[in-house]
């Protein structure tokens, strides 16, 4: 049977809401139709709730390897990326998956693949390069540094960095 669509948290919320609707007097059939599931699923959710309470409706842990870097470390990684590739001995240019993987190993002592480095970049909301900078050989270094600063601020906001609430993004550069 294929896994239902939605994040584990969204599916958990669906199960909890379905049980609430049952408690308010809707039938299992009505709840099933409202959520586009089988009456058997609604019955299983109800039984799990009756047996274990809210815990019976919680999302199961994800299978697979745990993340190597937590959100605090991703904030630190964003700070590393803000410094630019040249700060890590790479020729000028942009960050690549391989370069980011090398920085992760150097800074955090964790070996990750290029695709894993890319997933971390996506999780942080870090873009490889905006179209107006990418491939612009004559672009001023100040424009590139400004772009890196904006990327860093975006990561701070997304991951809840200490300075995100102040709106500074942790950068004293302008």
N, C-alpha and C positions, 0 to 999 in steps of 0.2 A: 504494500500500500504506500503510495507516495506521501511524503511529508506535506502537511498543509502549508499554504503560503502564509508568510508573516514571520516576524522576528519571534524568538522565544517569549519575550516580554509581551508582545501583542497577543500571542496565542494564549498565554496565561491570563491576560486581562479578559480575553473572550470567554474563557472557561469560568472565570469568577463572575462575570456579568451574566452568563447563562444561568448559573446557579442562583444568582439574585432574582432573576426573572422567574425561575421556578418557585422561589420563596414567595414572590408576589402573586403567585397563583396561576401563571401561565402553564399550559400543559407541555410535556416533553416534545410533542409534535410541533406545537407552536414555536417553541424555542429553537428546535432543529430547523424549521423553515426560516426563521428570522436570521439564523447564522449560516444557512446553507450547508448544514451538516446532517448526518443521519441521526435518527432518534436514538440509535444505539450509542452514539458518541455522547449525547446529552445524558443518557442513562449512566454511562461510565463516569462522567464528570460528577453526577449527583452522588453516585456510590462512593467515589473517592473523597468527596467533600464530607459525606456522612461518616466515613471511616476515619479520616485524618484531619478534617477541618480544612482551613485555607492551605495548609501545607500539601494536601493532596492534589491541589490544583496548580501548584507551582511548576515552573518550567524545569525540565530536566537539564542537567549540566551539558554543555556542548561536548561532543566527542572530539578527540584530536588533541594535539599538543597545545599547552597553555602558551600565552604570549610570552616572549622573552623580555620585552620592555613594557613596563606599566606606564600609566599616563604621566606620572612625574618624570620618568625617564624620557618620554616622548617630548615633553616640554624642554628638557635638557638637549635633546637631539635637535629640536627646532632652533635652539640657541646656537648649536654647532653649525647648522646649515645657514643660519643668518650670517655667519662670518665669511661664507663663500668657499668654493673649492680650493682657491689658492692658499687659504689658511691651513689646509691639510696637505699641501705639497702637490696638488693637482694643477695642471695647466689651467689657465683661465678658461672659463666656459660655464657650463651649467652642471647641475647635479645629475648624475645618472644613477640607476639602480645599483650598479657595481660600486660606484664611489660612496654612495650612502651606506652600503653594506660594509665597506672598509672602515668608514667612520664609526659605525656601530661597534665593530670589533675593537677598534683603537680606543674608543671612549668608554665602552661598557663591558669589554671583554667577552662579548657574545658573538659567535659566528652565525650569520644569517645569510640566506641566499638572496640573489637579486630580486626575485619575485616577492620574498618576504619583506625586503626593504621597501619595495613598491607599495605593499599593503600598508606598511607603517606610514608612508607618505600620504596615501589616500586617507587613512584614519585621521591623520593630523590636518588634512585639508590643504596640504602643501601642493602647489601646482608646479610642474616641471619648469615652465616659463610661459609668460603671456605672449601672444602673437606679436606684439609690438617690440618685444625685446629679443625673442628667439630669432637667431640668424641675423641680427642687426650688428654687423661688424663694427660700425662706427658709433655705436651707442655709447653715450657718456657713462663713465663708471658711476657717477652719482645717481643716474636713473636706475641702474642695476641694484645699487645699494638701497635705494628707496623701495624697489620692488621686494627685495629680501626683507626689509623692515616690515612692509605690509603683510608679507607671508607670515612672518613671526607673530605679528599681532593677531592674525587670523587663528593661528594655532593656539595662542594664549586664550583667546575667547572660546574656542571650541573645546579645549581641554580644561578650562577653568584655572589657568595659571594665576599666581598670586597677584599679579598686576592687572589682570583682565578687568577686574571690577573698577579699577581706577581709570581704565581707558588708555593707559600708556603703553600697554603691551610689553612692558619691561625694557623699552628702548629709550635711551636718552638722546638718541640721534634725531635730527630733524632734517 
